[in-house]
Amino acid sequence: MPSSFDPATVAALLDGNPAGVAVLDANLRYTYVNPALERLNGLRAGSHLGRTFSEVLPELRGQAAVLRNVLRDGRPREQTISGRTWAAASGDPRFWRATYHRLETGGDVCGLMVIVVEISDVARQRAELEEARGHVTLLSTAAVKIGTTLDMDTTCRELAEFVVPPFADVAAVDVFPPEVGHPVRRAEPGVLRLRRAALRGRGPLDEQVQRFGHPGEYVDFAADSAVTRCLAENEPVLDDWEDHRRGHSAFTSERITASQALGLREALAVPLIARGRQLGTLTLVRAEGSPAFSDQDVVVARELAGRAAVDLDHARRYDREHSIARELQGSLLSEPRGPHPHVEIATRYLPAERGVLVGGDWFDVVPLQDGRHLKAMGDVMGHGVEAAVAMSHYRSLLRLLAAEDLPPHRILERLDTMVERSGLDRAATCLLAVVDRFGGVCEVASAGHLPPVFIDPGASRAHVVPVESGPPLGTGFGGYRTTSVPCGPGTVLFMYTDGLVERRGEDIDVSVARLASLTLPSGGSLEELLDRVLDRFGGDAEDDIAVLASRIREDPPVQRKPGGSA
């Protein structure tokens, strides 16, 4: 006990106090214990003096970190703690209310005063009831806070943000790599590699814990880590980071050291499982000053993870279908080859925002006889893998029919009949244009598609050609017409899908009419034209956009040699 405190005076003041009182020095060694604390701890005062808090009460050693914090910053702490002491009692854990105060003499820190009161059964039951009510409120609120979208990373972020700070000081959500998409580098043998989808810390911890893996990065976990063990056992795993001899806290000793420096004390890793499938893990971490995870906390964490896993599974399934459809559509929308050196072609495909399923937009260019070529722009109804597969079917049939050298309306009629007979349950709009570079004419036919735009060389405005439109393909109604439009060298034919112009709350005719403002200087770049079109019209699109621009090159002037023929 510090020499500045007179033992007789302290004993006179505290020996009769009904609360348990102890005085610890700056090394957390007992220097005084009153009779009430002797009874609570089940040890005589002499068995306390000179020993540390953790040595006397190993079951409560987690409180040592809280005591050190009080020594460091001088801010009193009040804690509800549970466990067992050396006092004879039933096998059930006991509950105490403890307050810790820093002691100073002459401005120097000399120790701590600990005041402990055992909570009665009634008070304990009241505290447990309040805790249970808080848990019920937490779980009921989760239903409206988590899973607001079908985006997996957003759902993971919502989960991490929801549990911090009400349930944990730090939360991390790690998921298995996606099944579709770019391959992930192979982990070392015995190492589990997961993608960190979300990481959130309480207050200043939010920035400090980013060293453990930013969202989007891949994190490696050793075979004895809590994350790996909870997946292996399909059960929550508690990881007490105070006991580093087990080596379960993290993959590297550097990460253990960093965790200690931040005051991270205990972690609870919970598997995310939906429909019998493991999706990843939710790791909850509590720092010094926060209560240890109770058995009830583990139950609540398991229930919360189970509910969140269902939302994650919905997002995973959506993301998988979206990725497959995107891969399929991307492979089918390969850049078309120019049908002839005299014909320029430029195309773009702009996917809609991530929250919208991939559509069935497509385009194609097919060379024909006598220097002519056919250009197609189509849009299959619906979204998803089925739309992408149907788009492939339409494109294959069109190429087959183009070889028969039919006028555009006849191609559409044949295509409509073939699709209707095939039983393909996906209608599609389609615009066909056959350009004859020698005849200077473009023959156009439409199956429910938006009209083409022509930009003449040097013209101040483009003109939208009102092509007579028949019903979409796949209906079996037929009734298509071909319209002839002058199209000489240098004239640009611009074709597009409705994602470029369709806007909520605006008539489609008004939107299409804006395309008349397109201009292109004589000899201007088609690629730059499409860039400008997408910048101007594609910014707030709610659907996929496909655009195609083509032009017959103007023949260069013939160079004649002096005194001779060309």
C-alpha positions as CSV (number, residue, x, y, z in Angstrom):
1,M,0.0,0.0,0.0
2,P,1.4,3.4,-0.8
3,S,3.1,5.1,2.1
4,S,0.9,8.2,1.7
5,F,-2.1,6.1,2.8
6,D,-2.1,5.3,6.5
7,P,-3.2,1.6,6.9
8,A,-5.0,2.3,10.2
9,T,-6.9,5.2,8.8
10,V,-7.9,3.2,5.7
11,A,-9.0,0.3,7.8
12,A,-11.1,2.5,10.1
13,L,-12.8,4.0,7.1
14,L,-13.4,0.9,5.0
15,D,-13.3,-2.2,7.3
16,G,-17.0,-1.8,8.2
17,N,-18.2,-1.0,4.7
18,P,-20.8,-3.6,3.5
19,A,-19.3,-3.3,-0.1
20,G,-16.2,-5.1,-0.9
21,V,-13.3,-2.7,-1.2
22,A,-9.7,-3.2,-2.3
23,V,-6.7,-0.9,-2.9
24,L,-4.3,-1.9,-5.7
25,D,-0.9,-0.4,-6.5
26,A,0.2,0.7,-10.0
27,N,1.1,-2.9,-10.8
28,L,-2.4,-4.1,-9.9
29,R,-1.1,-5.8,-6.7
30,Y,-3.3,-5.9,-3.7
31,T,-2.3,-3.6,-0.8
32,Y,-5.5,-3.6,1.1
33,V,-8.7,-5.8,1.2
34,N,-11.6,-5.1,3.6
35,P,-13.6,-8.0,5.3
36,A,-16.5,-7.7,2.9
37,L,-14.2,-8.4,-0.1
38,E,-12.6,-11.3,1.8
39,R,-16.1,-12.9,2.0
40,L,-16.9,-12.2,-1.6
41,N,-13.6,-13.6,-2.9
42,G,-13.4,-16.5,-0.4
43,L,-9.8,-15.6,0.6
44,R,-8.4,-14.0,3.6
45,A,-6.7,-10.6,3.2
46,G,-3.3,-12.1,3.6
47,S,-3.8,-14.3,0.6
48,H,-4.5,-11.1,-1.5
49,L,-1.7,-8.8,-0.4
50,G,1.3,-8.6,-2.8
51,R,-0.4,-10.7,-5.5
52,T,-1.9,-9.3,-8.7
53,F,-5.6,-9.1,-9.5
54,S,-5.2,-11.9,-12.2
55,E,-3.3,-14.2,-9.8
56,V,-6.0,-13.9,-7.1
57,L,-9.0,-14.1,-9.5
58,P,-8.0,-16.0,-12.6
59,E,-11.6,-16.4,-13.7
60,L,-11.9,-12.6,-13.9
61,R,-8.5,-11.8,-15.4
62,G,-10.3,-10.1,-18.4
63,Q,-11.0,-7.2,-16.0
64,A,-7.3,-6.5,-15.7
65,A,-7.4,-4.7,-19.0
66,V,-10.2,-2.4,-17.8
67,L,-8.1,-1.7,-14.6
68,R,-5.1,-0.7,-16.7
69,N,-7.3,1.6,-18.8
70,V,-8.4,3.4,-15.6
71,L,-4.8,3.7,-14.5
72,R,-3.9,5.2,-17.9
73,D,-6.6,7.8,-18.5
74,G,-8.0,8.3,-14.9
75,R,-11.6,7.9,-16.1
76,P,-13.6,5.8,-13.6
77,R,-15.3,2.6,-14.9
78,E,-18.4,0.8,-13.8
79,Q,-18.9,-2.8,-14.9
80,T,-21.3,-5.6,-14.4
81,I,-19.1,-8.8,-14.3
82,S,-19.8,-12.4,-13.8
83,G,-17.8,-15.5,-12.9
84,R,-16.6,-17.5,-10.0
85,T,-14.4,-16.7,-7.0
86,W,-12.9,-18.9,-4.3
87,A,-16.0,-18.4,-2.1
88,A,-18.2,-21.5,-1.6
89,A,-21.2,-21.1,-3.9
90,S,-23.4,-23.0,-6.3
91,G,-22.1,-24.0,-9.7
92,D,-23.8,-21.0,-11.3
93,P,-21.8,-17.9,-12.2
94,R,-22.1,-15.0,-9.7
95,F,-22.8,-11.4,-10.7
96,W,-21.1,-8.3,-9.3
97,R,-21.3,-4.5,-9.9
98,A,-17.7,-3.1,-9.8
99,T,-16.5,0.4,-9.9
100,Y,-12.8,1.3,-10.4
101,H,-11.2,4.7,-9.4
102,R,-7.7,5.9,-9.9
103,L,-5.8,7.1,-6.8
104,E,-3.3,9.9,-6.9
105,T,-1.0,11.6,-4.3
106,G,0.7,14.8,-5.1
107,G,-0.2,14.5,-8.8
108,D,1.3,11.1,-9.1
109,V,-0.7,8.0,-9.9
110,C,-0.3,5.5,-7.1
111,G,-2.9,2.9,-7.6
112,L,-6.6,2.0,-7.8
113,M,-9.6,1.6,-5.5
114,V,-12.0,-1.2,-6.4
115,I,-15.5,-1.3,-4.9
116,V,-17.6,-4.4,-5.5
117,V,-21.2,-5.2,-4.7
118,E,-22.7,-8.6,-5.4
119,I,-26.0,-8.3,-7.4
120,S,-28.9,-10.1,-5.8
121,D,-30.9,-12.7,-7.7
122,V,-33.8,-10.2,-8.2
123,A,-31.4,-7.5,-9.6
124,R,-29.6,-10.1,-11.7
125,Q,-32.9,-11.3,-13.2
126,R,-33.9,-7.8,-13.9
127,A,-30.6,-7.2,-15.7
128,E,-30.9,-10.4,-17.6
129,L,-34.5,-9.4,-18.6
130,E,-33.3,-6.0,-19.9
131,E,-30.5,-7.7,-21.8
132,A,-33.0,-10.2,-23.4
133,R,-35.3,-7.3,-24.3
134,G,-32.4,-5.5,-26.0
135,H,-31.6,-8.7,-27.9
136,V,-35.2,-9.1,-29.1
137,T,-35.2,-5.5,-30.3
138,L,-31.9,-6.0,-32.1
139,L,-33.1,-9.1,-33.9
140,S,-36.5,-7.5,-34.9
141,T,-34.7,-4.4,-36.2
142,A,-32.3,-6.5,-38.3
143,A,-35.2,-7.5,-40.6
144,V,-35.5,-4.0,-41.9
145,K,-31.9,-2.9,-41.8
146,I,-30.2,-5.8,-43.5
147,G,-30.9,-7.1,-47.0
148,T,-32.4,-3.9,-48.5
149,T,-30.8,-4.7,-51.9
150,L,-29.8,-7.7,-53.9
151,D,-26.2,-6.6,-54.0
152,M,-24.0,-8.9,-51.9
153,D,-21.4,-6.4,-50.8
154,T,-24.1,-3.9,-49.8
155,T,-25.8,-6.6,-47.7
156,C,-22.5,-7.4,-46.0
157,R,-21.9,-3.8,-45.3
158,E,-25.4,-3.4,-43.8
159,L,-24.7,-6.4,-41.5
160,A,-21.4,-4.9,-40.3
161,E,-22.9,-1.5,-39.7
162,F,-25.9,-2.9,-37.9
163,V,-23.9,-4.8,-35.2
164,V,-21.5,-1.9,-34.5
165,P,-21.8,-0.4,-31.9
166,P,-24.9,-2.1,-30.3
167,F,-23.4,-5.6,-30.3
168,A,-19.6,-5.3,-31.0
169,D,-16.8,-2.8,-31.2
170,V,-15.5,-4.2,-34.5
171,A,-17.3,-6.4,-37.1
172,A,-15.9,-8.1,-40.2
173,V,-17.9,-10.0,-42.8
174,D,-15.8,-12.4,-44.9
175,V,-17.3,-14.4,-47.8
176,F,-16.1,-17.2,-50.1
177,P,-14.9,-16.0,-53.6
178,P,-17.6,-15.7,-56.3
179,E,-18.3,-18.8,-58.4
180,V,-18.4,-16.8,-61.6
181,G,-15.9,-14.1,-62.6
182,H,-12.1,-13.7,-62.5
183,P,-10.1,-16.5,-60.8
184,V,-8.7,-16.0,-57.3
185,R,-5.1,-16.7,-56.6
186,R,-4.5,-20.0,-54.9
187,A,-3.9,-20.0,-51.1
188,E,-1.0,-21.8,-49.5
189,P,-1.8,-25.3,-48.2
190,G,-3.7,-25.3,-44.9
191,V,-4.8,-21.6,-45.4
192,L,-8.3,-20.5,-45.9
193,R,-8.7,-17.5,-48.3
194,L,-11.9,-15.4,-48.0
195,R,-12.9,-12.1,-49.5
196,R,-13.4,-9.3,-47.0
197,A,-16.8,-7.9,-47.9
198,A,-17.2,-5.5,-45.0
199,L,-15.3,-4.1,-42.1
200,R,-16.6,-1.6,-39.5
201,G,-15.2,-0.4,-36.2
202,R,-16.6,1.7,-33.5
203,G,-15.5,5.4,-33.5
204,P,-11.7,5.7,-34.0
205,L,-11.4,2.0,-34.4
206,D,-13.1,2.2,-37.8
207,E,-10.0,3.7,-39.4
208,Q,-7.5,1.8,-37.3
209,V,-8.8,-1.7,-38.1
210,Q,-8.5,-1.1,-41.9
211,R,-5.0,-2.5,-41.6
212,F,-6.6,-6.0,-41.2
213,G,-7.9,-6.0,-44.8
214,H,-9.9,-3.4,-46.7
215,P,-13.3,-4.5,-48.1
216,G,-12.6,-6.2,-51.5
217,E,-9.3,-7.6,-50.5
218,Y,-8.6,-11.3,-49.8
219,V,-7.6,-12.3,-46.3
220,D,-5.9,-15.5,-45.3
221,F,-6.8,-17.4,-42.2
222,A,-4.7,-20.1,-40.6
223,A,-6.1,-23.6,-39.8
224,D,-6.3,-22.8,-36.1
225,S,-8.0,-19.4,-36.5
226,A,-11.4,-18.7,-35.1
227,V,-12.8,-18.1,-38.6
228,T,-11.5,-21.4,-40.0
229,R,-12.6,-23.4,-37.0
230,C,-16.1,-21.9,-37.0
231,L,-16.5,-23.0,-40.6
232,A,-15.0,-26.4,-39.9
233,E,-17.4,-27.0,-36.9
234,N,-20.4,-25.1,-38.3
235,E,-20.6,-23.5,-34.9
236,P,-19.7,-20.1,-33.3
237,V,-16.2,-20.0,-31.9
238,L,-15.1,-17.7,-29.1
239,D,-11.5,-16.5,-29.3
240,D,-10.0,-14.9,-26.2
241,W,-7.2,-12.8,-27.5
242,E,-5.8,-12.4,-24.0
243,D,-4.5,-15.9,-24.2
244,H,-2.1,-15.7,-27.1
245,R,-0.4,-19.0,-26.3
246,R,-3.2,-20.7,-28.3
247,G,-2.4,-18.8,-31.4
248,H,-6.0,-18.6,-32.5
249,S,-6.3,-14.9,-32.8
250,A,-5.0,-14.3,-36.3
251,F,-2.8,-15.6,-39.1
252,T,0.4,-13.8,-38.2
253,S,2.1,-12.6,-35.0
254,E,2.1,-9.1,-36.4
255,R,-1.7,-9.1,-36.5
256,I,-1.8,-10.4,-32.9
257,T,0.5,-7.5,-31.9
258,A,-1.6,-5.0,-33.8
259,S,-4.8,-6.3,-32.2
260,Q,-3.2,-5.9,-28.7
261,A,-2.2,-2.3,-29.5
262,L,-5.8,-1.5,-30.4
263,G,-7.2,-3.0,-27.2
264,L,-9.1,-5.8,-29.0
265,R,-9.7,-8.4,-26.4
266,E,-12.2,-11.1,-27.5
267,A,-13.7,-12.3,-30.9
268,L,-16.7,-14.3,-31.7
269,A,-16.7,-15.9,-35.2
270,V,-20.1,-17.1,-36.5
271,P,-20.6,-19.0,-39.7
272,L,-23.0,-17.6,-42.3
273,I,-25.1,-20.5,-43.5
274,A,-28.2,-20.5,-45.7
275,R,-30.0,-23.6,-47.1
276,G,-27.2,-25.8,-45.8
277,R,-24.5,-23.8,-47.7
278,Q,-21.7,-21.9,-46.1
279,L,-21.4,-18.4,-47.5
280,G,-18.7,-17.0,-45.1
281,T,-18.4,-15.7,-41.6
282,L,-19.4,-12.8,-39.3
283,T,-16.6,-11.9,-36.8
284,L,-17.6,-9.8,-33.8
285,V,-14.9,-8.3,-31.7
286,R,-15.1,-6.6,-28.3
287,A,-12.4,-4.3,-27.0
288,E,-11.1,-3.5,-23.5
289,G,-13.9,-1.8,-21.5
290,S,-16.7,-3.8,-23.1
291,P,-18.2,-6.8,-21.4
292,A,-17.2,-10.3,-22.5
293,F,-19.5,-12.3,-24.8
294,S,-22.1,-14.1,-22.7
295,D,-23.8,-17.4,-23.6
296,Q,-26.9,-15.3,-24.5
297,D,-24.7,-13.1,-26.8
298,V,-23.6,-16.2,-28.7
299,V,-27.2,-17.4,-29.2
300,V,-28.2,-13.9,-30.5
301,A,-25.1,-13.8,-32.8
302,R,-26.0,-17.2,-34.2
303,E,-29.6,-16.1,-34.9
304,L,-28.5,-12.8,-36.4
305,A,-26.0,-14.5,-38.7
306,G,-28.7,-17.0,-39.8
307,R,-31.1,-14.3,-40.7
308,A,-28.4,-12.3,-42.5
309,A,-27.2,-15.4,-44.4
310,V,-30.6,-15.8,-46.0
311,D,-30.4,-12.3,-47.4
312,L,-26.8,-12.9,-48.5
313,D,-27.9,-16.1,-50.3
314,H,-30.5,-14.2,-52.2
315,A,-27.9,-11.7,-53.2
316,R,-25.4,-14.5,-54.1
317,R,-27.9,-16.2,-56.3
318,Y,-28.8,-13.0,-58.0
319,D,-25.1,-12.0,-58.5
320,R,-24.4,-15.5,-59.9
321,E,-27.1,-15.3,-62.5
322,H,-26.2,-11.7,-63.3
323,S,-22.5,-12.7,-63.8
324,I,-23.4,-15.7,-66.0
325,A,-25.7,-13.6,-68.1
326,R,-23.1,-10.8,-68.4
327,E,-20.4,-13.3,-69.4
328,L,-22.7,-14.9,-72.0
329,Q,-23.8,-11.6,-73.4
330,G,-20.2,-10.3,-73.5
331,S,-19.0,-13.3,-75.4
332,L,-21.9,-13.1,-77.9
333,L,-21.5,-9.3,-78.4
334,S,-17.9,-9.6,-79.6
335,E,-16.9,-6.7,-81.8
336,P,-18.3,-7.4,-85.3
337,R,-15.7,-7.5,-88.1
338,G,-16.0,-4.9,-90.9
339,P,-17.8,-6.5,-93.8
340,H,-15.6,-4.7,-96.4
341,P,-12.6,-2.3,-96.3
342,H,-14.9,0.4,-97.6
343,V,-17.3,0.1,-94.7
344,E,-16.5,1.6,-91.2
345,I,-18.2,0.1,-88.1
346,A,-18.2,1.3,-84.5
347,T,-20.2,-0.3,-81.7
348,R,-20.7,0.1,-77.9
349,Y,-22.4,-1.9,-75.3
350,L,-23.1,-0.2,-72.0
351,P,-24.5,-2.3,-69.1
352,A,-27.1,-0.8,-66.9
353,E,-26.4,-0.1,-63.2
354,R,-25.4,-3.1,-61.1
355,G,-28.8,-3.4,-59.6
356,V,-30.5,-4.2,-62.9
357,L,-30.3,-7.7,-64.4
358,V,-28.5,-7.9,-67.8
359,G,-30.8,-7.6,-70.8
360,G,-31.0,-9.1,-74.2
361,D,-29.5,-6.2,-76.3
362,W,-27.5,-7.4,-79.4
363,F,-26.2,-6.2,-82.7
364,D,-24.5,-7.8,-85.7
365,V,-23.0,-7.0,-89.1
366,V,-23.2,-9.6,-91.9
367,P,-21.5,-9.2,-95.3
368,L,-23.7,-10.0,-98.4
369,Q,-23.1,-10.4,-102.1
370,D,-22.2,-7.6,-104.5
371,G,-20.6,-5.4,-101.8
372,R,-23.7,-5.0,-99.7
373,H,-23.9,-5.7,-96.0
374,L,-26.7,-6.2,-93.4
375,K,-26.7,-4.6,-90.0
376,A,-29.0,-5.7,-87.2
377,M,-29.9,-4.2,-83.9
378,G,-32.2,-6.2,-81.5
379,D,-33.5,-6.3,-78.0
380,V,-34.9,-9.5,-76.5
381,M,-37.7,-9.0,-74.0
382,G,-36.8,-9.6,-70.3
383,H,-33.6,-9.9,-68.4
384,G,-31.2,-12.5,-67.1
385,V,-29.7,-15.7,-68.4
386,E,-32.8,-16.7,-70.4
387,A,-32.8,-13.4,-72.2
388,A,-29.1,-13.7,-73.1
389,V,-29.6,-17.3,-74.4
390,A,-32.6,-16.2,-76.4
391,M,-30.5,-13.4,-77.9
392,S,-28.0,-15.9,-79.0
393,H,-30.8,-17.9,-80.7
394,Y,-32.1,-14.9,-82.6
395,R,-28.6,-13.9,-83.7
396,S,-27.8,-17.4,-85.0
397,L,-31.1,-17.6,-87.0
398,L,-30.5,-14.2,-88.5
399,R,-27.1,-15.1,-89.8
400,L,-28.6,-18.2,-91.3
401,L,-31.3,-16.3,-93.1
402,A,-29.0,-13.5,-94.2
403,A,-27.1,-16.0,-96.4
404,E,-30.3,-16.4,-98.5
405,D,-30.0,-12.8,-99.8
406,L,-33.5,-11.7,-99.0
407,P,-34.8,-8.1,-98.6
408,P,-35.1,-6.9,-94.9
409,H,-38.8,-7.4,-94.5
410,R,-38.6,-11.0,-95.9
411,I,-35.8,-11.8,-93.5
412,L,-38.0,-10.5,-90.6
413,E,-41.0,-12.6,-91.8
414,R,-38.9,-15.8,-92.0
415,L,-37.3,-15.1,-88.6
416,D,-40.6,-14.4,-87.0
417,T,-42.0,-17.7,-88.3
418,M,-39.0,-19.7,-87.3
419,V,-38.9,-18.3,-83.7
420,E,-42.7,-18.8,-83.3
421,R,-42.4,-22.4,-84.4
422,S,-39.4,-23.1,-82.3
423,G,-41.4,-22.5,-79.1
424,L,-38.9,-19.8,-77.9
425,D,-40.9,-17.9,-75.3
426,R,-39.0,-14.6,-75.7
427,A,-40.3,-11.9,-78.1
428,A,-37.7,-9.5,-79.5
429,T,-37.6,-6.2,-81.3
430,C,-35.3,-5.9,-84.3
431,L,-34.2,-3.3,-86.8
432,L,-32.5,-4.5,-90.1
433,A,-30.7,-2.3,-92.5
434,V,-29.2,-3.6,-95.8
435,V,-26.7,-1.0,-97.3
436,D,-25.8,-1.1,-101.0
437,R,-22.7,1.1,-101.3
438,F,-22.8,1.0,-105.1
439,G,-26.5,1.8,-105.4
440,G,-26.3,4.5,-102.6
441,V,-29.4,3.2,-100.9
442,C,-30.2,1.7,-97.5
443,E,-33.2,-0.7,-97.2
444,V,-34.6,-0.7,-93.6
445,A,-37.3,-2.9,-92.0
446,S,-38.4,-2.9,-88.3
447,A,-40.0,-5.4,-86.0
448,G,-41.2,-3.2,-83.2
449,H,-37.8,-1.4,-82.9
450,L,-37.0,2.3,-82.6
451,P,-36.3,4.1,-85.9
452,P,-32.8,4.6,-87.3
453,V,-31.0,7.9,-87.5
454,F,-29.1,9.1,-90.6
455,I,-26.4,11.8,-90.4
456,D,-25.4,13.2,-93.8
457,P,-21.8,14.5,-94.3
458,G,-21.5,18.1,-93.1
459,A,-25.3,18.4,-92.2
460,S,-26.2,20.6,-89.3
461,R,-28.7,18.1,-88.0
462,A,-29.4,14.4,-88.3
463,H,-32.8,13.0,-89.4
464,V,-34.8,10.3,-87.7
465,V,-36.3,8.2,-90.5
466,P,-39.9,7.1,-89.7
467,V,-39.8,3.5,-90.7
468,E,-43.1,1.5,-90.8
469,S,-42.8,-0.9,-87.8
470,G,-44.3,-4.4,-87.6
471,P,-44.9,-6.5,-84.5
472,P,-42.0,-7.9,-82.4
473,L,-40.5,-11.1,-83.6
474,G,-41.8,-14.3,-82.1
475,T,-45.4,-13.3,-82.2
476,G,-46.2,-15.1,-85.5
477,F,-48.1,-12.1,-86.8
478,G,-45.7,-11.0,-89.6
479,G,-46.6,-7.9,-91.6
480,Y,-43.3,-6.1,-92.1
481,R,-42.4,-3.5,-94.7
482,T,-39.1,-2.3,-96.2
483,T,-38.3,1.4,-96.5
484,S,-35.6,2.7,-98.9
485,V,-33.5,5.6,-97.6
486,P,-30.7,7.4,-99.6
487,C,-27.4,6.5,-98.1
488,G,-24.3,7.5,-100.1
489,P,-20.6,7.6,-99.1
490,G,-20.0,9.5,-95.9
491,T,-23.6,9.1,-94.6
492,V,-23.7,7.7,-91.1
493,L,-26.3,5.1,-90.1
494,F,-26.9,5.1,-86.3
495,M,-28.9,2.3,-84.7
496,Y,-29.6,1.8,-80.9
497,T,-31.7,0.0,-78.3
498,D,-34.3,1.7,-76.1
499,G,-32.0,1.9,-73.1
500,L,-30.4,5.0,-74.8
501,V,-33.6,7.0,-75.0
502,E,-36.3,5.5,-72.8
503,R,-36.8,7.7,-69.6
504,R,-39.3,7.4,-66.9
505,G,-42.1,10.0,-67.1
506,E,-41.2,11.0,-70.7
507,D,-42.9,10.1,-74.0
508,I,-40.6,7.9,-76.1
509,D,-41.2,10.0,-79.2
510,V,-39.9,13.1,-77.3
511,S,-36.8,11.1,-76.3
512,V,-36.1,9.8,-79.8
513,A,-36.6,13.3,-81.3
514,R,-33.5,14.5,-79.4
515,L,-31.3,12.2,-81.5
516,A,-31.9,14.6,-84.4
517,S,-29.4,16.9,-82.7
518,L,-26.6,14.6,-83.5
519,T,-23.9,15.9,-85.8
520,L,-20.6,14.7,-87.2
521,P,-18.1,16.7,-89.3
522,S,-17.3,15.2,-92.7
523,G,-14.7,12.5,-92.0
524,G,-15.2,12.7,-88.3
525,S,-14.6,9.6,-86.1
526,L,-17.4,7.2,-85.5
527,E,-15.8,6.1,-82.2
528,E,-15.9,9.7,-81.0
529,L,-19.5,10.0,-82.1
530,L,-20.5,7.1,-80.0
531,D,-18.6,8.4,-77.0
532,R,-20.4,11.7,-77.3
533,V,-23.8,9.9,-77.7
534,L,-23.3,7.8,-74.5
535,D,-22.0,10.7,-72.5
536,R,-25.0,12.8,-73.5
537,F,-27.8,10.2,-73.4
538,G,-26.5,7.2,-71.5
539,G,-25.8,8.8,-68.1
540,D,-29.1,8.1,-66.4
541,A,-30.1,5.0,-68.3
542,E,-32.1,2.3,-66.4
543,D,-31.6,-0.4,-69.0
544,D,-28.7,-1.8,-71.0
545,I,-27.6,0.2,-74.1
546,A,-26.3,-1.1,-77.4
547,V,-25.4,1.4,-80.2
548,L,-24.0,0.9,-83.7
549,A,-22.7,3.4,-86.2
550,S,-21.6,2.6,-89.7
551,R,-20.5,4.6,-92.8
552,I,-19.4,3.9,-96.3
553,R,-16.0,5.5,-96.8
554,E,-15.8,8.1,-99.5
555,D,-13.5,6.9,-102.3
556,P,-10.2,9.0,-102.4
557,P,-9.6,11.1,-105.5
558,V,-7.9,9.2,-108.3
559,Q,-4.2,10.2,-108.6
560,R,-3.0,10.5,-112.2
561,K,0.6,10.6,-113.3
562,P,1.7,13.5,-115.4
563,G,1.3,12.8,-119.1
564,G,-0.3,9.4,-118.6
565,S,-3.4,7.5,-117.4
566,A,-4.2,6.6,-113.9
